[in-house]
Amino acid sequence: MSLSQLQNAVNREAKNQASEMLAGVLRYYETPYKRDVSDPPSIWQKGSARVLDYGQRVSDPKAVVLFIPSLINRYYILDLEEERSFLRYLASQKIYPLVLDWGRPGADEEKFDCGDYVTEILLPAIEFISKISGGQVALAGYCMGGVLALAAAKLKPRKISSLALLATPWDFHCPEFAPFVLEKKWQKEMAKLIDEKKTLPAEMIQSMFYLTDPFLFEHKFRRYAGLDATSRAARDFVALEHWVNDGVPMTSGVAHDCLIGWAQENNLMKGQWRVDGKNITPPSSTMPTFIAIPRNDHVVPFDCALPLANSAKHAKIIHPSAGHVGMIVGSHAKRELWQPYAAWLSEN
């Protein structure tokens, strides 16, 4: 094959792949979809945040657990659909699940950083739940929510019965993230740009995640284009993509913590992130801790989460064979995460 023939073949393949991707994108936007579940009642609210009660039908619960999602994604990945709901499954196992819906930053939160979300919203929510339940509260944090849950457990350990950290980031200078660590002068420029804004749009944040796998967008929509539009796999894709595209803006304070302090300065790994005057470090040996690190995570790579697990003495550690989101709602989520966590929580 001559060089010109090779170039033509490459061009044809590129065009075919682009056409398949665009076909998938168009089909997604033309597909009607509505979640088949509705929100349960809210039992507490402060500012834009509220606690949703998924345990109304649970009597004599084995445990009361508050789930803490990321600040930049909606909580309902934990309750995506009737058959794909971590929260509803736990309720079926006589565990009383609650979830903190952070909401979108409003006037009360626009100046918050991550620490403020812990002290001004998460801790008061825990106090309320502890008071009405008459006992300690189990915390379960997903992704960034795991870091916030850890901070709450450090600040109010007597209120917390156990801690679950699900795909929780820790070492941002791991090999997978190394290309995104900037020189000091560019870190200062990034910090300056962040400080000039009240919030960062959800679309901007989402685009940053694609940098860890630039071909992810193309691959997933090409795959969707090849699915039977009436299949369960196609419906699952649309449900998940609706959640992905329903992101939450990030306040400049949160962006500064996450994008500069955590990602560039690696101050979680160094034990230098402080909340209310206290350094947030791995869980103590006296805090019952459950840690799930999925093996195929492109959002929080395995080596980013692993150092936290290695530093958590006596923790129960599992490694679901899934990705960041698949661990929560994938076809094996019930067997690989829901059931192990429910069993562990019932014993702790």
LUMDO-261019 format. One record per residue (C-alpha): residue in three letters; x, y, z. Coordinates in Angstrom, 2 decimals, padded with zeros to 5 digits. Layout:
BEGIN
{residuo = ALA, X = X, Y = Y, Z = Z}
...
# end
This chain:
BEGIN
{residuo = MET, X = 000.00, Y = 000.00, Z = 000.00}
{residuo = SER, X = 001.37, Y = 003.39, Z = -001.00}
{residuo = LEU, X = 001.55, Y = 006.34, Z = 001.40}
{residuo = SER, X = -001.34, Y = 008.10, Z = -000.38}
{residuo = GLN, X = -003.48, Y = 004.94, Z = -000.19}
{residuo = LEU, X = -002.73, Y = 004.65, Z = 003.52}
{residuo = GLN, X = -003.67, Y = 008.29, Z = 004.07}
{residuo = ASN, X = -006.94, Y = 007.79, Z = 002.19}
{residuo = ALA, X = -007.76, Y = 004.69, Z = 004.22}
{residuo = VAL, X = -007.06, Y = 006.54, Z = 007.48}
{residuo = ASN, X = -009.23, Y = 009.46, Z = 006.37}
{residuo = ARG, X = -012.12, Y = 007.14, Z = 005.46}
{residuo = GLU, X = -011.93, Y = 005.39, Z = 008.83}
{residuo = ALA, X = -011.81, Y = 008.72, Z = 010.68}
{residuo = LYS, X = -014.88, Y = 009.94, Z = 008.79}
{residuo = ASN, X = -016.73, Y = 006.70, Z = 009.49}
{residuo = GLN, X = -015.99, Y = 006.92, Z = 013.20}
{residuo = ALA, X = -017.01, Y = 010.59, Z = 013.31}
{residuo = SER, X = -020.26, Y = 009.75, Z = 011.52}
{residuo = GLU, X = -021.00, Y = 006.95, Z = 013.99}
{residuo = MET, X = -020.34, Y = 009.28, Z = 016.92}
{residuo = LEU, X = -022.60, Y = 012.01, Z = 015.51}
{residuo = ALA, X = -025.33, Y = 009.44, Z = 014.85}
{residuo = GLY, X = -025.15, Y = 008.42, Z = 018.50}
{residuo = VAL, X = -025.27, Y = 012.03, Z = 019.72}
{residuo = LEU, X = -028.30, Y = 012.81, Z = 017.52}
{residuo = ARG, X = -030.11, Y = 009.68, Z = 018.65}
{residuo = TYR, X = -029.47, Y = 010.60, Z = 022.29}
{residuo = TYR, X = -030.94, Y = 014.08, Z = 021.88}
{residuo = GLU, X = -033.97, Y = 012.69, Z = 020.04}
{residuo = THR, X = -034.69, Y = 009.99, Z = 022.65}
{residuo = PRO, X = -037.41, Y = 010.88, Z = 025.17}
{residuo = TYR, X = -036.56, Y = 009.89, Z = 028.72}
{residuo = LYS, X = -037.96, Y = 010.39, Z = 032.19}
{residuo = ARG, X = -036.74, Y = 008.85, Z = 035.45}
{residuo = ASP, X = -039.21, Y = 006.28, Z = 036.73}
{residuo = VAL, X = -038.77, Y = 007.32, Z = 040.38}
{residuo = SER, X = -039.68, Y = 010.46, Z = 042.28}
{residuo = ASP, X = -037.87, Y = 012.15, Z = 045.16}
{residuo = PRO, X = -038.81, Y = 011.02, Z = 048.66}
{residuo = PRO, X = -039.73, Y = 013.63, Z = 051.29}
{residuo = SER, X = -037.18, Y = 016.13, Z = 052.51}
{residuo = ILE, X = -036.76, Y = 016.05, Z = 056.31}
{residuo = TRP, X = -034.20, Y = 018.85, Z = 056.70}
{residuo = GLN, X = -033.09, Y = 021.84, Z = 054.68}
{residuo = LYS, X = -030.52, Y = 024.59, Z = 054.93}
{residuo = GLY, X = -029.86, Y = 027.01, Z = 052.09}
{residuo = SER, X = -029.90, Y = 025.02, Z = 048.84}
{residuo = ALA, X = -029.23, Y = 021.70, Z = 050.57}
{residuo = ARG, X = -031.76, Y = 019.17, Z = 051.84}
{residuo = VAL, X = -031.78, Y = 015.68, Z = 053.34}
{residuo = LEU, X = -034.01, Y = 013.19, Z = 051.52}
{residuo = ASP, X = -035.57, Y = 010.30, Z = 053.45}
{residuo = TYR, X = -035.37, Y = 006.91, Z = 051.72}
{residuo = GLY, X = -036.13, Y = 004.94, Z = 054.87}
{residuo = GLN, X = -039.79, Y = 005.79, Z = 055.53}
{residuo = ARG, X = -040.89, Y = 002.15, Z = 055.33}
{residuo = VAL, X = -037.99, Y = 000.79, Z = 057.40}
{residuo = SER, X = -038.95, Y = -000.17, Z = 060.95}
{residuo = ASP, X = -036.38, Y = -001.11, Z = 063.59}
{residuo = PRO, X = -033.43, Y = -000.36, Z = 061.25}
{residuo = LYS, X = -030.06, Y = -002.05, Z = 061.64}
{residuo = ALA, X = -028.35, Y = 001.29, Z = 060.94}
{residuo = VAL, X = -029.05, Y = 004.86, Z = 059.84}
{residuo = VAL, X = -026.76, Y = 005.93, Z = 057.00}
{residuo = LEU, X = -026.34, Y = 009.35, Z = 055.41}
{residuo = PHE, X = -024.99, Y = 009.30, Z = 051.85}
{residuo = ILE, X = -022.86, Y = 012.24, Z = 050.78}
{residuo = PRO, X = -022.47, Y = 012.70, Z = 047.03}
{residuo = SER, X = -020.06, Y = 014.95, Z = 045.19}
{residuo = LEU, X = -020.72, Y = 018.68, Z = 045.18}
{residuo = ILE, X = -020.57, Y = 018.78, Z = 041.38}
{residuo = ASN, X = -022.89, Y = 015.89, Z = 040.44}
{residuo = ARG, X = -026.52, Y = 015.35, Z = 041.36}
{residuo = TYR, X = -027.26, Y = 012.91, Z = 044.17}
{residuo = TYR, X = -029.63, Y = 010.72, Z = 042.16}
{residuo = ILE, X = -026.89, Y = 008.51, Z = 040.69}
{residuo = LEU, X = -027.60, Y = 006.67, Z = 043.95}
{residuo = ASP, X = -031.26, Y = 006.39, Z = 042.92}
{residuo = LEU, X = -031.12, Y = 006.42, Z = 039.14}
{residuo = GLU, X = -034.08, Y = 004.15, Z = 038.45}
{residuo = GLU, X = -036.32, Y = 001.77, Z = 040.39}
{residuo = GLU, X = -034.13, Y = -001.24, Z = 039.55}
{residuo = ARG, X = -030.85, Y = 000.66, Z = 039.79}
{residuo = SER, X = -031.03, Y = 002.32, Z = 043.18}
{residuo = PHE, X = -028.39, Y = 001.76, Z = 045.84}
{residuo = LEU, X = -030.54, Y = 003.67, Z = 048.33}
{residuo = ARG, X = -033.73, Y = 001.66, Z = 047.74}
{residuo = TYR, X = -031.79, Y = -001.58, Z = 047.93}
{residuo = LEU, X = -030.41, Y = -000.66, Z = 051.35}
{residuo = ALA, X = -033.94, Y = 000.16, Z = 052.56}
{residuo = SER, X = -034.99, Y = -003.35, Z = 051.47}
{residuo = GLN, X = -032.25, Y = -004.69, Z = 053.77}
{residuo = LYS, X = -033.65, Y = -002.94, Z = 056.88}
{residuo = ILE, X = -031.07, Y = -000.16, Z = 056.68}
{residuo = TYR, X = -032.38, Y = 003.40, Z = 056.96}
{residuo = PRO, X = -030.85, Y = 005.41, Z = 054.07}
{residuo = LEU, X = -030.77, Y = 009.20, Z = 053.83}
{residuo = VAL, X = -029.02, Y = 011.29, Z = 051.19}
{residuo = LEU, X = -027.73, Y = 014.84, Z = 051.28}
{residuo = ASP, X = -028.84, Y = 016.66, Z = 048.14}
{residuo = TRP, X = -026.47, Y = 019.63, Z = 047.99}
{residuo = GLY, X = -028.57, Y = 021.45, Z = 045.40}
{residuo = ARG, X = -027.11, Y = 024.17, Z = 043.21}
{residuo = PRO, X = -025.11, Y = 026.94, Z = 044.86}
{residuo = GLY, X = -027.34, Y = 029.86, Z = 045.78}
{residuo = ALA, X = -026.78, Y = 033.14, Z = 047.54}
{residuo = ASP, X = -026.06, Y = 031.31, Z = 050.80}
{residuo = GLU, X = -023.34, Y = 029.12, Z = 049.27}
{residuo = GLU, X = -021.70, Y = 031.21, Z = 046.55}
{residuo = LYS, X = -018.76, Y = 032.07, Z = 048.84}
{residuo = PHE, X = -018.37, Y = 028.55, Z = 050.24}
{residuo = ASP, X = -015.26, Y = 026.44, Z = 049.87}
{residuo = CYS, X = -015.24, Y = 022.69, Z = 050.59}
{residuo = GLY, X = -014.65, Y = 023.26, Z = 054.29}
{residuo = ASP, X = -017.65, Y = 025.58, Z = 054.52}
{residuo = TYR, X = -019.86, Y = 022.90, Z = 052.99}
{residuo = VAL, X = -018.70, Y = 020.56, Z = 055.75}
{residuo = THR, X = -019.11, Y = 022.96, Z = 058.69}
{residuo = GLU, X = -022.18, Y = 024.90, Z = 057.50}
{residuo = ILE, X = -024.25, Y = 022.10, Z = 055.93}
{residuo = LEU, X = -022.92, Y = 018.58, Z = 056.51}
{residuo = LEU, X = -022.26, Y = 018.84, Z = 060.25}
{residuo = PRO, X = -025.64, Y = 020.49, Z = 061.04}
{residuo = ALA, X = -027.34, Y = 017.77, Z = 058.97}
{residuo = ILE, X = -025.55, Y = 015.08, Z = 060.97}
{residuo = GLU, X = -026.54, Y = 016.80, Z = 064.24}
{residuo = PHE, X = -030.17, Y = 016.82, Z = 063.14}
{residuo = ILE, X = -030.17, Y = 013.16, Z = 062.08}
{residuo = SER, X = -028.41, Y = 012.09, Z = 065.26}
{residuo = LYS, X = -030.98, Y = 013.95, Z = 067.34}
{residuo = ILE, X = -034.08, Y = 012.52, Z = 065.66}
{residuo = SER, X = -032.67, Y = 008.99, Z = 065.41}
{residuo = GLY, X = -031.37, Y = 008.99, Z = 068.97}
{residuo = GLY, X = -027.96, Y = 007.59, Z = 068.06}
{residuo = GLN, X = -024.93, Y = 007.75, Z = 065.86}
{residuo = VAL, X = -025.01, Y = 008.11, Z = 062.09}
{residuo = ALA, X = -023.14, Y = 006.05, Z = 059.51}
{residuo = LEU, X = -021.61, Y = 008.17, Z = 056.74}
{residuo = ALA, X = -021.11, Y = 007.00, Z = 053.15}
{residuo = GLY, X = -019.30, Y = 009.38, Z = 050.81}
{residuo = TYR, X = -019.09, Y = 008.90, Z = 047.06}
{residuo = CYS, X = -016.19, Y = 010.41, Z = 045.08}
{residuo = MET, X = -015.57, Y = 013.96, Z = 046.33}
{residuo = GLY, X = -018.30, Y = 013.30, Z = 048.90}
{residuo = GLY, X = -015.97, Y = 010.77, Z = 050.50}
{residuo = VAL, X = -013.44, Y = 013.52, Z = 051.28}
{residuo = LEU, X = -016.20, Y = 015.63, Z = 052.85}
{residuo = ALA, X = -017.47, Y = 012.63, Z = 054.83}
{residuo = LEU, X = -013.96, Y = 012.00, Z = 056.12}
{residuo = ALA, X = -013.70, Y = 015.62, Z = 057.24}
{residuo = ALA, X = -017.01, Y = 015.35, Z = 059.10}
{residuo = ALA, X = -015.87, Y = 012.13, Z = 060.78}
{residuo = LYS, X = -012.66, Y = 013.85, Z = 061.89}
{residuo = LEU, X = -014.53, Y = 016.84, Z = 063.33}
{residuo = LYS, X = -017.42, Y = 014.98, Z = 065.00}
{residuo = PRO, X = -016.25, Y = 011.39, Z = 065.59}
{residuo = ARG, X = -018.66, Y = 010.78, Z = 068.46}
{residuo = LYS, X = -021.62, Y = 011.37, Z = 066.15}
{residuo = ILE, X = -020.39, Y = 008.87, Z = 063.55}
{residuo = SER, X = -020.82, Y = 005.09, Z = 063.86}
{residuo = SER, X = -018.96, Y = 004.13, Z = 060.68}
{residuo = LEU, X = -017.49, Y = 005.58, Z = 057.52}
{residuo = ALA, X = -017.72, Y = 004.38, Z = 053.90}
{residuo = LEU, X = -015.45, Y = 005.89, Z = 051.25}
{residuo = LEU, X = -016.54, Y = 004.98, Z = 047.72}
{residuo = ALA, X = -014.15, Y = 005.87, Z = 044.88}
{residuo = THR, X = -012.71, Y = 008.64, Z = 047.04}
{residuo = PRO, X = -009.74, Y = 010.59, Z = 045.60}
{residuo = TRP, X = -006.59, Y = 011.14, Z = 047.65}
{residuo = ASP, X = -003.25, Y = 011.20, Z = 045.77}
{residuo = PHE, X = -003.62, Y = 013.59, Z = 042.82}
{residuo = HIS, X = 000.03, Y = 013.18, Z = 041.89}
{residuo = CYS, X = -000.49, Y = 009.55, Z = 040.92}
{residuo = PRO, X = 000.85, Y = 008.54, Z = 037.47}
{residuo = GLU, X = -002.52, Y = 008.92, Z = 035.69}
{residuo = PHE, X = -002.92, Y = 012.53, Z = 036.87}
{residuo = ALA, X = 000.73, Y = 013.54, Z = 036.54}
{residuo = PRO, X = 000.27, Y = 015.17, Z = 033.08}
{residuo = PHE, X = -002.25, Y = 017.62, Z = 034.58}
{residuo = VAL, X = 000.03, Y = 018.92, Z = 037.33}
{residuo = LEU, X = 001.10, Y = 022.40, Z = 036.24}
{residuo = GLU, X = 004.23, Y = 024.41, Z = 036.89}
{residuo = LYS, X = 003.91, Y = 026.90, Z = 039.77}
{residuo = LYS, X = 003.49, Y = 029.93, Z = 037.51}
{residuo = TRP, X = 000.56, Y = 028.27, Z = 035.70}
{residuo = GLN, X = -000.97, Y = 027.20, Z = 039.00}
{residuo = LYS, X = -001.03, Y = 030.88, Z = 039.98}
{residuo = GLU, X = -002.67, Y = 031.80, Z = 036.68}
{residuo = MET, X = -005.30, Y = 029.09, Z = 037.16}
{residuo = ALA, X = -005.98, Y = 030.30, Z = 040.71}
{residuo = LYS, X = -006.36, Y = 033.86, Z = 039.43}
{residuo = LEU, X = -008.90, Y = 032.82, Z = 036.79}
{residuo = ILE, X = -010.86, Y = 030.79, Z = 039.35}
{residuo = ASP, X = -010.94, Y = 033.65, Z = 041.86}
{residuo = GLU, X = -012.39, Y = 035.98, Z = 039.23}
{residuo = LYS, X = -015.57, Y = 033.89, Z = 038.99}
{residuo = LYS, X = -018.41, Y = 033.24, Z = 041.42}
{residuo = THR, X = -019.05, Y = 029.80, Z = 039.97}
{residuo = LEU, X = -017.60, Y = 027.54, Z = 037.29}
{residuo = PRO, X = -020.20, Y = 026.13, Z = 034.87}
{residuo = ALA, X = -020.91, Y = 022.42, Z = 035.06}
{residuo = GLU, X = -019.98, Y = 022.04, Z = 031.38}
{residuo = MET, X = -016.47, Y = 023.35, Z = 032.07}
{residuo = ILE, X = -015.99, Y = 020.91, Z = 034.93}
{residuo = GLN, X = -017.27, Y = 018.00, Z = 032.85}
{residuo = SER, X = -014.84, Y = 018.82, Z = 030.03}
{residuo = MET, X = -011.95, Y = 018.53, Z = 032.50}
{residuo = PHE, X = -012.87, Y = 014.92, Z = 033.25}
{residuo = TYR, X = -012.68, Y = 014.09, Z = 029.55}
{residuo = LEU, X = -009.01, Y = 015.11, Z = 029.61}
{residuo = THR, X = -008.25, Y = 011.92, Z = 031.55}
{residuo = ASP, X = -009.63, Y = 009.89, Z = 028.63}
{residuo = PRO, X = -009.97, Y = 012.10, Z = 025.51}
{residuo = PHE, X = -011.60, Y = 009.33, Z = 023.46}
{residuo = LEU, X = -014.27, Y = 008.45, Z = 026.02}
{residuo = PHE, X = -016.91, Y = 010.76, Z = 024.49}
{residuo = GLU, X = -016.38, Y = 009.32, Z = 021.00}
{residuo = HIS, X = -016.32, Y = 005.70, Z = 022.13}
{residuo = LYS, X = -019.47, Y = 005.85, Z = 024.23}
{residuo = PHE, X = -021.60, Y = 007.53, Z = 021.56}
{residuo = ARG, X = -020.32, Y = 005.25, Z = 018.82}
{residuo = ARG, X = -021.29, Y = 002.30, Z = 021.00}
{residuo = TYR, X = -024.72, Y = 003.82, Z = 021.64}
{residuo = ALA, X = -025.28, Y = 004.32, Z = 017.90}
{residuo = GLY, X = -024.89, Y = 000.55, Z = 017.43}
{residuo = LEU, X = -027.43, Y = -000.43, Z = 020.11}
{residuo = ASP, X = -031.00, Y = -001.47, Z = 019.47}
{residuo = ALA, X = -032.96, Y = 001.68, Z = 020.39}
{residuo = THR, X = -035.53, Y = -000.43, Z = 022.30}
{residuo = SER, X = -032.98, Y = -002.43, Z = 024.28}
{residuo = ARG, X = -032.34, Y = -002.19, Z = 027.99}
{residuo = ALA, X = -028.73, Y = -001.24, Z = 027.25}
{residuo = ALA, X = -029.90, Y = 001.76, Z = 025.20}
{residuo = ARG, X = -032.26, Y = 002.90, Z = 027.97}
{residuo = ASP, X = -029.52, Y = 002.51, Z = 030.57}
{residuo = PHE, X = -027.18, Y = 004.64, Z = 028.45}
{residuo = VAL, X = -029.74, Y = 007.44, Z = 028.10}
{residuo = ALA, X = -030.58, Y = 007.39, Z = 031.82}
{residuo = LEU, X = -026.93, Y = 007.65, Z = 032.79}
{residuo = GLU, X = -026.14, Y = 010.32, Z = 030.20}
{residuo = HIS, X = -029.02, Y = 012.46, Z = 031.46}
{residuo = TRP, X = -027.44, Y = 012.33, Z = 034.91}
{residuo = VAL, X = -023.97, Y = 013.15, Z = 033.54}
{residuo = ASN, X = -025.38, Y = 016.21, Z = 031.76}
{residuo = ASP, X = -027.26, Y = 017.40, Z = 034.84}
{residuo = GLY, X = -024.13, Y = 018.66, Z = 036.57}
{residuo = VAL, X = -023.90, Y = 021.35, Z = 039.24}
{residuo = PRO, X = -021.80, Y = 024.55, Z = 039.05}
{residuo = MET, X = -018.77, Y = 024.73, Z = 041.31}
{residuo = THR, X = -018.22, Y = 027.77, Z = 043.51}
{residuo = SER, X = -014.87, Y = 029.48, Z = 043.10}
{residuo = GLY, X = -013.95, Y = 028.43, Z = 046.66}
{residuo = VAL, X = -014.66, Y = 024.78, Z = 045.92}
{residuo = ALA, X = -012.81, Y = 025.06, Z = 042.60}
{residuo = HIS, X = -009.79, Y = 026.54, Z = 044.37}
{residuo = ASP, X = -009.79, Y = 023.67, Z = 046.88}
{residuo = CYS, X = -010.24, Y = 020.93, Z = 044.28}
{residuo = LEU, X = -008.32, Y = 022.22, Z = 041.27}
{residuo = ILE, X = -005.47, Y = 023.95, Z = 043.10}
{residuo = GLY, X = -005.21, Y = 022.62, Z = 046.66}
{residuo = TRP, X = -006.09, Y = 018.99, Z = 045.99}
{residuo = ALA, X = -005.07, Y = 018.52, Z = 042.35}
{residuo = GLN, X = -002.01, Y = 020.77, Z = 042.02}
{residuo = GLU, X = -000.61, Y = 020.99, Z = 045.56}
{residuo = ASN, X = -001.72, Y = 017.45, Z = 046.52}
{residuo = ASN, X = -002.59, Y = 018.63, Z = 050.01}
{residuo = LEU, X = -004.96, Y = 015.72, Z = 050.73}
{residuo = MET, X = -002.13, Y = 013.24, Z = 050.33}
{residuo = LYS, X = 000.17, Y = 015.53, Z = 052.34}
{residuo = GLY, X = -002.36, Y = 015.85, Z = 055.16}
{residuo = GLN, X = -002.44, Y = 019.62, Z = 054.68}
{residuo = TRP, X = -006.11, Y = 020.20, Z = 053.86}
{residuo = ARG, X = -007.64, Y = 021.87, Z = 056.91}
{residuo = VAL, X = -011.27, Y = 022.23, Z = 057.92}
{residuo = ASP, X = -012.23, Y = 024.27, Z = 060.97}
{residuo = GLY, X = -008.58, Y = 024.35, Z = 062.03}
{residuo = LYS, X = -008.10, Y = 020.57, Z = 061.83}
{residuo = ASN, X = -005.92, Y = 018.69, Z = 059.34}
{residuo = ILE, X = -007.96, Y = 016.04, Z = 057.52}
{residuo = THR, X = -006.05, Y = 012.77, Z = 057.53}
{residuo = PRO, X = -006.98, Y = 009.10, Z = 056.88}
{residuo = PRO, X = -009.53, Y = 007.47, Z = 059.20}
{residuo = SER, X = -008.38, Y = 006.54, Z = 062.69}
{residuo = SER, X = -008.04, Y = 002.90, Z = 063.67}
{residuo = THR, X = -011.05, Y = 003.26, Z = 065.97}
{residuo = MET, X = -013.43, Y = 004.35, Z = 063.16}
{residuo = PRO, X = -015.03, Y = 001.34, Z = 061.41}
{residuo = THR, X = -014.28, Y = 002.06, Z = 057.75}
{residuo = PHE, X = -015.43, Y = 000.50, Z = 054.47}
{residuo = ILE, X = -013.52, Y = 001.45, Z = 051.31}
{residuo = ALA, X = -014.48, Y = 000.61, Z = 047.72}
{residuo = ILE, X = -011.95, Y = 001.30, Z = 044.95}
{residuo = PRO, X = -013.17, Y = 000.24, Z = 041.50}
{residuo = ARG, X = -010.51, Y = -001.30, Z = 039.28}
{residuo = ASN, X = -011.49, Y = 000.50, Z = 036.06}
{residuo = ASP, X = -012.08, Y = 004.04, Z = 037.29}
{residuo = HIS, X = -011.12, Y = 006.81, Z = 034.83}
{residuo = VAL, X = -012.45, Y = 009.62, Z = 037.06}
{residuo = VAL, X = -010.65, Y = 008.67, Z = 040.27}
{residuo = PRO, X = -007.88, Y = 006.33, Z = 039.05}
{residuo = PHE, X = -007.04, Y = 003.29, Z = 041.15}
{residuo = ASP, X = -003.66, Y = 004.71, Z = 042.21}
{residuo = CYS, X = -005.29, Y = 007.99, Z = 043.25}
{residuo = ALA, X = -007.63, Y = 006.26, Z = 045.72}
{residuo = LEU, X = -005.35, Y = 003.44, Z = 046.91}
{residuo = PRO, X = -003.05, Y = 005.46, Z = 049.24}
{residuo = LEU, X = -006.04, Y = 006.45, Z = 051.37}
{residuo = ALA, X = -007.01, Y = 002.79, Z = 051.73}
{residuo = ASN, X = -003.43, Y = 001.83, Z = 052.54}
{residuo = SER, X = -003.38, Y = 004.44, Z = 055.31}
{residuo = ALA, X = -006.71, Y = 003.40, Z = 056.82}
{residuo = LYS, X = -005.87, Y = 000.83, Z = 059.48}
{residuo = HIS, X = -008.27, Y = -002.08, Z = 059.89}
{residuo = ALA, X = -010.52, Y = -000.91, Z = 057.04}
{residuo = LYS, X = -012.64, Y = -003.32, Z = 054.98}
{residuo = ILE, X = -011.44, Y = -002.79, Z = 051.38}
{residuo = ILE, X = -013.09, Y = -004.09, Z = 048.22}
{residuo = HIS, X = -012.22, Y = -003.65, Z = 044.54}
{residuo = PRO, X = -015.32, Y = -003.86, Z = 042.30}
{residuo = SER, X = -014.53, Y = -004.80, Z = 038.70}
{residuo = ALA, X = -016.19, Y = -001.67, Z = 037.36}
{residuo = GLY, X = -015.65, Y = 001.99, Z = 036.62}
{residuo = HIS, X = -016.44, Y = 005.08, Z = 038.65}
{residuo = VAL, X = -020.16, Y = 005.08, Z = 037.87}
{residuo = GLY, X = -020.58, Y = 001.43, Z = 036.96}
{residuo = MET, X = -019.65, Y = 000.54, Z = 040.54}
{residuo = ILE, X = -022.82, Y = 002.36, Z = 041.67}
{residuo = VAL, X = -025.35, Y = 001.49, Z = 038.93}
{residuo = GLY, X = -023.74, Y = -001.13, Z = 036.68}
{residuo = SER, X = -025.02, Y = -004.63, Z = 036.00}
{residuo = HIS, X = -022.80, Y = -006.07, Z = 038.77}
{residuo = ALA, X = -023.25, Y = -003.22, Z = 041.27}
{residuo = LYS, X = -025.63, Y = -005.16, Z = 043.49}
{residuo = ARG, X = -023.28, Y = -008.12, Z = 043.83}
{residuo = GLU, X = -020.01, Y = -006.18, Z = 043.99}
{residuo = LEU, X = -020.95, Y = -003.15, Z = 046.12}
{residuo = TRP, X = -024.51, Y = -003.00, Z = 047.41}
{residuo = GLN, X = -024.54, Y = -006.43, Z = 049.05}
{residuo = PRO, X = -021.02, Y = -006.24, Z = 050.57}
{residuo = TYR, X = -021.70, Y = -002.80, Z = 052.01}
{residuo = ALA, X = -025.12, Y = -003.77, Z = 053.40}
{residuo = ALA, X = -023.62, Y = -006.84, Z = 055.06}
{residuo = TRP, X = -020.71, Y = -004.86, Z = 056.50}
{residuo = LEU, X = -022.94, Y = -002.05, Z = 057.74}
{residuo = SER, X = -025.27, Y = -004.50, Z = 059.44}
{residuo = GLU, X = -022.29, Y = -005.83, Z = 061.41}
{residuo = ASN, X = -020.92, Y = -002.40, Z = 062.36}
# end
